[in-house]
Amino acid sequence: MNIFAEFTTRVQAAVAGLDLASAPSAEDLARVTVESPRDPAHGDLATNAAMVLSKPLGLKPRDLADLIAGALRRDPDVTEVTVAGPGFINMRLAHGAWHRVLASVVADGIGFGRATLGAGARVNVEYVSANPTGPMHVGHTRGAVFGDALANLLAFAGYDVTREYYINDAGSQIDTLARSAFLRYREALGEDIGEIPAGLYPGDYLKPVGAALAANHGNALLAMDEAGWMPVVKSETIDAMMALIRADLELLNVRHEVFFSERTLHDRGAGGTSEIDRMLDKLRARGLVYEGTLPPPKGELPEDWEDREQTLFRATDYGDDIDRPLKKSDGSYTYFAADVAYFLSKYERGFKEMVYVLGADHGGYVKRLEAVGKAVSGGESRVIVRLCQLVKLFRAGEPVRMSKRAGDFVTLRDVVEEVGRDPVRFMMLFRKNEAPLDFDFQKVTEQSKDNPVFYVQYGHARCCSVLRQAGEELPGVDLGDSVLAATDLSGLTDSGELELIAKMAEWPKVVAAAAEAHEPHRVAFFLHELASSLHAHWNRGKEMPQLRFINPENSQLTLARLALVRAVSLVLASGLTLLGVDAPREMR
């Protein structure tokens, strides 16, 4: 049950039933919304109906608001309607309306709030996509958690989601990786390699790769020149790095359904034509590619800049700042050419919405990727780029030192193994992805109300504790969800109880809004607010015994309050699941 959607329909019906000179159009009625008032003192629900319909209906907002308010007062679930300011309409609901919400939560279980916003549309969420040149670092961690939670959220909102990882396994950095691994291979065979030369990857994580190469090939690779050993070392090293990356992601419980190799876009195979070749032919046939020159870059002119003709994509026709080169001066393809071919692959696989989760340093990619989406799909597909800002690590307020094993950065594994998966995932989502994040190892492991992940998980564990206690104190009483959903809830009249129900009633709206905006942090914020309401009501019960959840002298009221507790546990569990965080039954 989505009480906001239900009352939006009721308000629209109230407007449609008014005796007006002209009837509102369906398009006008679709602009009507019902929200929670900013100030709870104003009521339980508020609608903008008079504000958005006054102009098309030719009435003053306040006059129209009075007419709508009169119609709403006849609704049996509405106990009070007031008109405020220029025409805002506030409503108070009968307790029975909230009780139906509560029964719906228990009956629907963790599926309560599931939306149909996506209507089964296919969406591709590409996230992490770290270069396979080393272990995952903390910067990748935020993108991994954000992308995974966003995919969960979109699926819960009714989209058909594919989680994808783009393996950047082509280009000069992969050649550098192979040379670095070959050096470790020589080391594994007993050679003193000395200090790692500048330009190669120095981390110890390549030592096992070198050892594996030595075990697989013995001295055979030493007898080859670089052209001979390069493809062998490159392939086996990429496989080893991807196994390392998958293991790192597994620590966060992040999994992808598709791992797409950039190399497959460049490979020409027996036919002699690559996917990038095919893409270029398609774009050229549609007039999206031309031969031309680019203006010099703004600012100081680089010494190596050439005013030469290039193969260019008409990116400016689709909102980009400049047209983008698809070929280098030596005839090889640019990275951007691979990006275009990759998008074409997604589009031909049937995706009409593609979400790219990128690091903050990729801000310059936003316009060009959006331009690719518009041009290649003819406007049929939508490209959405979400950027994740940097993460700074602290321990008790002091910056955290780099990882010796990685060489020059803190690894994902370092962070997760020290504090655990749940604090990492929750805290990476407890701030909007576009805002910088300070992550303090000490603060995220504190067992206090100042630690959001502990506060929310403790709320779920507290609910489970109440239900366990009830089972012990009420032996033989069926406390199953079907019983609690059908129990008489009329005894729930306390303000704290109704506040908890009203907060849970927001969950379907939070899901839909967070999915539409691609903002899973809204889920984390909501869970913290719900847990706060629960803990506040619990504390009231310590001071006023009549408010406690279990009352042996009133079994019916106890069942109603247990339904409330069970509902809170279900909504907390649902939200934590979307964030990829455990909902513990007890805290130790």
PEQUI-V139178 format. One line per field, one symbol per residue. phi: phi as a letter, one per 30 degrees, with the letter a starting at -180 (. if undefined). psi: psi as a letter, one per 20 degrees, with the letter a starting at -180 (. if undefined). burial: 1 if it has 9 or more other ideal C-beta (glycine too) atoms within 8 Angstrom, else 0. Layout:
phi = ???
psi = ???
burial = ???
This chain:
phi = .cdddddddddddddddddcdbddddddddddbbbdddceddkcbbbcedddcdddcibdedddddddedddddddcccabbcbhdldccbccdedddddddddddddidddjeccedhiddbcccbihdedclddcdddeddddddddddeddddcjdccccbbcddcbjddddddddddddddddddjdddiddddjcdcddddddddddddddbhdedddcdedddedddeddddedddddddddddecicbcdbccddeddcdciddibcddeddddddddcicbbcaccddddiddddcdbdbdbdccddddbjddbdcdcbdddjddddddddddddedddddjdcbbcccbdddceddedddddeedddciidcccbccccddcccbbhicedddddddjbacdededdddcjddddddddccaeedcebcccedddcdcaddcedddddddddddddddddddddbdiddcddddddcddcdddbdddddddddddddeeddeddddddhbddddddddddddddddddedddddbedcddcbedbdddddddddddddddddddddddddicdcddacb
psi = pohggghggggghgghiqnrhqqqrhgghiipqprpqhohiiahqqqjghgiigghikqqggghghgghghhiiphjpippqpqcijppqqpqqhhghhhgghhgghhbiipiprjghkjqpppoprekqpljrrprhhhgghggggghgggghghjjqopppqpoomkqrhhhghgghghhghghghjjqoibqpqqirpiqiiighgghhgghhicjhhhiqrhhghghgggghgggghhhggghghhhjkpqqhpopphhihhphahijprhhggghgghhhjkiqrpaqqqqqqbppqhjppnqproqpmhhikirhrqpqiqrhjirqrhhghgghgghgggijjpipppporrhikhiighhhhggggghikjhqppppppprqpppqokipqprrphhhgjrpqggggghgiqgghggghiikqqhiqqppoohghijqmriioggggghhgghgghgghggghhimpipokrhhghhirojiiniqhhghggghghhighhgggghghilnihhgggghhgghggghghghhhhhnhiiqhonhinhghggghhhgghgghggghgghghikqqnqiqp.
burial = 001101110111011101010001000110110111100001111111111111001010110111111011000001001110001111111010111111111111000111101100111111110001111111111111111111111111111111111111110011111111111111111000000000011010111011111100100010010000110111011101110110011111110100010110110000000111111101110001100001000000000000000111111101010011111000001101111111111110001111111110010011111111111110001011111110111110000000101110111111110010111111111110100010111001110000111111111111111110111001000010101110101111000111111111111111111110011111111111111111111101100000101110000111111111111111111111111110100000
